[in-house]
Amino acid sequence: MSDANPLENALAWFTSAPARWRSDAEAVAEWVWVVLQGDFADNPTTAQTVTGGLISMIPLVDQLSDLRDLVANVRALREDENDPWRWVALALTLVGLFPTLGSLVKTGLKVVVAEARREVYRAATVAYKGRNWLEGQKLWNETAESVERGIARLDALLASAPMRKALAGLRIDEPYRHLATEIRASAASLDAKSLRAAYDSAIDALEWVLGRVQRWGTAASASAAGELLASLGRVRDRLNDGLAQVLEPLRYWLACLARRLEVCGDMQYRAMVNARNGHKLVPTRLRHDIEVESIRSRPPPWVHESRRARHPSLAEAPAVPPGHFGIGDDEASVVKGAFQSFSERVVADRLPPGARLVRVVDPRSRDDSPFWMAEDDFRALKSKGEWREKCAVWAHWNGNGEYTVYVVPPGGGLPVWRGTAASQRLEVSGKPVLNESGEMFWLSGGAQQFVVNPADLDPAFLERRKRTGWSYANESVDDLLMPVGVPVLKNQWGNEQI
């Protein structure tokens, strides 16, 4: 195959080419076969959804994604051709193959449908029980939660910088309304003929690819490709009967989906009559579940994987000197248990007047917080990643982007606890998140930190917020969405801006 072959280029998106790619046609066939029989991902991460959605807008790569989905549908039907839920799953795939749909609509529909299709297979095991009929309301009820998950992933896709650029190029200002309009139109014209035409078009492409697998591949892959071709033909012969029982439920489901997307569009343009419309930013603090997904998929450089912490937390709270505040488990709630954020050794100290402390914050963070660092240590940090690693701050705790300086006022000084920041473990519901090797994900810690009692802070000696210069987000590393609007750089003291 030549370097200019578009199928080669498209397949390259799915997996690395074998070492014998240029010299051994058998290796090519094996590779194509592995690509085509890829199963649906059970729980794709947000990053995978965004990346897959963008890639699926590329011609030919988009077609290969469709072929993989179609192969999975046919395999499922081979197990039980009388299950209407499996015909629904096939029909959902075929709707995404309609040539009249634009690339944006296909991509958006596939993101939502991928979640619903997985739920359809799950529902089939508990709701089918030998019945060969299905109602539209039943289909929507069973998949409603999965649709919400799909819309959440669609939100992330539409908010990504590359997709926003693509939307601008397509001159689509309201993507949810656009999707709803196109999906409703597809539902109105949905019939067995259009679905069959989409199936035949996909079959033509699959027959071409599988024919080369049979010609160039090993005996085993050639035999398996032949069996798949036979299954494709079997499903085609039963297509009219299978689709007839699911057309009405599917039209109902698509109409419900279109309305749900319209609601998403309406929510973006809500207005409150006679109410102050304050300027708000898209939060820069990463959602906990999204950070967990992102780190599991591709740990950033500042996260290390290990069975043990580099800087273990203190097991016991230190003794409290007279006139000092405590940081044990029985202290005031704002500093309760703060001793566990220290490692090795923590000492009670009192900073002199004029000492300068820095707190890194995001637009939603409070400035009157217990955790600070020396200004010199802050100036020595080179990047957001270094700050997260050394100060052990997860993105769902603090999105960064800004910092504030507190100057110790004249008088008797500021009581603090000073010591080494302990390592912080990534957790879900109090349990550690593990990689495939059973190791935990850690932020190392190791920087010097200070814990203060917020009650001892005077807002009159808090300097105005400034930008860290690290940007509010870095999509290529930590999957944060870029904020919309202009940061106001307002200090947050308690529940008020100052």
Buried (B, 14 or more C-beta within 10 A) or exposed (E): EEEEEEBBEBBBBBEEEBEEBEEEBEBBBBBBBBBBBBEBEEEBBBBBBBBBBBBBBBEBBBBBBBBBBBBBBBBBBBEEBBBBBBBBBBBBBBBBBBEEBBBBBBBBBBBBBBBBBBBBBBBBEEBBEEEEEBEBEBBBEBBEEBBEBBBBBBBBBBBBEBBBEBBEEEEBEBBBBBBBBBBBBBBEEBEBEBBBBBBEBBBEBBEEBBEBBBEBBBEEBBEBBEEBBEBBEBBBEBBEEBBEBBBBBBBBBBBBBBEBBBEBBEEEEEEEEEEEEEEEBBBBBBBBEBBBBBBBBBBBEBBBBBEEBBBEBBEEBBEBEEEBBBBBEEBEEEBBBBBBBBBEEBEBBBBEEEBBBBBBBBBEBBBBBBBBBBBEBBEEBEBBBBBBBBBBBBBBBBBBBBBBBBBBBEEEBBBBBBBBBBBBBBBEEEEBBBEEEEBBBBBBBBBBBBBBBBEEBEEEBBBEBEEBEBBBBBBEBBBBBBBEEEBEEBBBBEEEEE
